[in-house]
Amino acid sequence: MHRWRSVCALGTGGFALLYWRLRLAGAPTAFAAADNPASRDPSILTRIYTFAYLPVFNFFLLLYPFHLSFDWSMDSIPRITSLFDARNIVTAMFYATISKVTWRTLMNEFKKHQDNFVRDAKYYKKQNCKIKHKWNYNCKQYNRGQDCYERKNYHAPHKENVSSKKLLCPCTGCKHSLTEEHTSVCRASNNNNITMHNSSCICPVSFVKSRATSTQKSVYRSPQVAFLLFMAFMVLPFVPATNLLFYVGFVVAERVLYIPSVGFCLLLGLGAGVLTRHWHHGEIKSRLFLLALLVALCAMCGYTLRRNLDWRDEESLFRSALHINPPKGKCKYISEYL
């Protein structure tokens, strides 16, 4: 409950900041038609098909970051003008997979919460029955002993002592007396601020706290919660660049993938951890998996160093984009001019 309250608070704050940022920017910036050709296309279907495909292309850049360019404007990515374009199949499969995985994760998380609630209710009911049974048994033993004590001292002189007048049984739930040591909530819920023999103690006890704490820790350590958090960390920062809220001045921009790439790396780490959770370190498949991860990491690091050489000067940067985006005449013109 506290987690969903925090999520709602963060979501409300995020939307408030986004609204404030949009109001601060004022009128939207007028970009040239060459910067984002799909935004100026007269066909609404073409805009829908193309803008729906662009997140798939960005996700492909995260999976295979070897197809990079410093500028993706103009017709670097051809617009999708027909429903029968093969890229629409990729788009539909991408959104169907993401939606199904997210929905199943949400449903499993809600089901787990419901199962935990039912299990805890049964557990507390069982403990309550045990406490009532012990309470009645102790009360019978105490009253029986007290009756013997009164008959034994029937002819003894009577002494006024406040402590000797406590004839109530000690509580078997919290191990306190039934008059003063109980919490105010427990005393108020048991009528006239005094718990009776047939009433239940609701004071917090150690085993209840430990069980609630362990349940809460298991919820927060759940892979489903981590998956939803990392997915949101990857998707939400990318939403402003999807042309969904407003048109942007680029087709694809690698700079907007900085924060989503963090969520993507966290998802990869989560998947690797879940996959190898029950593996032993000495197994062959575990060693092969770690070797594959090491090779992939070394390949990414090597290509990062190689990509830095393309940013030495403008000529190297423009030439590196020629084989990536052949239809980009601006790159060819600048490269020939230099």
Steps between C-alpha positions, in 0.01 A plus 500: 500500500781737588678417176196583286456822695860590418444412134193725484689783668793468261267478198309810606823689557637387164191614311506831688863556401425404141206739484711777650777432246256513208346822625845650548601416143200691364419447133655186343816552299453501124736242351587465135323231300833330431566447871191283549333427164231273645360783713419698182354209309135569404391138561416425862548128441854559379574698815351227721690218329829689500481633855400156627805348330753751634503361860564156353798640311632664817466173686696333222775758557512394865524133405750549219678836539721456194274686259558856620488841336546852628186623319186307409302781341353517147412159353763305689216270607246466216144580592247218520223590259319167468343258740668212317850624579702222663608734778143515628526130587810571708321790668195289586716217638704745708202668666318170547801347677557800725131524588465129574810483718405813695139386547602155621749654742234733640249219536753275673588781739135568586437128543799470729370788714159333520651163592715662768194676641298178517791307649564766764129511587498123554820521700369775729168317544685186599721691743194673643334164564814374672517812716134467601548135587808571713324798654202293615724223627719742698195673639357171622828405664538844654144514633529149637819589684351828620195319637721264696700792633183681618365192676835443666518854633132534577557560871817704450485875576407708198766739368421789274748472218438635153733254332319204659170606350613427144308180443516516123710254304825609335468540123639209301529714188732780609582358849374818673228550759152560371448849645773754444779359282291445188512752218222756475377345176473156658324630813260715297404212271426265790224708666547727801880498463533157664561177307280216619577131511307424183634795300806501277816701553601714205821639644796466261715198574839399372402213270240716321754771437757255369248339268383835363858615454596182315192531276584860420862413423393216271270739312769762452752237390264353244635482143160616372530829689855548373390425144221760513734758652774446240246494218362835616857632526555403138164607352395817683809713418452411134134607480572869414705387195223284352308788331202392711471816710648740244710488185876504546770627266658165418409156373735306728742651750749280681537756777147430627603138570742588780252455786301216334827313450543493880162330539589264215826399672314446828251276318785298353654461845164396645448245224848358549444476875164324464640263239802399708333508842498122543825434316816391675820690431684187397254392231600517135193697395571760769856545377387523139239758591750715688744465211234618254424800721869583521541477122197724444630754750844505338342541156295798620802661662710447189238655274465796736872568463466458124207740490702765683735512202210609277452807719855628456398757240204592283625325188537165679157544655330576168677216321396252769134575420520449123467120505235518775267749330561501121196720421634777716617746236611755754769268631622427147510866411693600812738207461576589137536866591753420771 
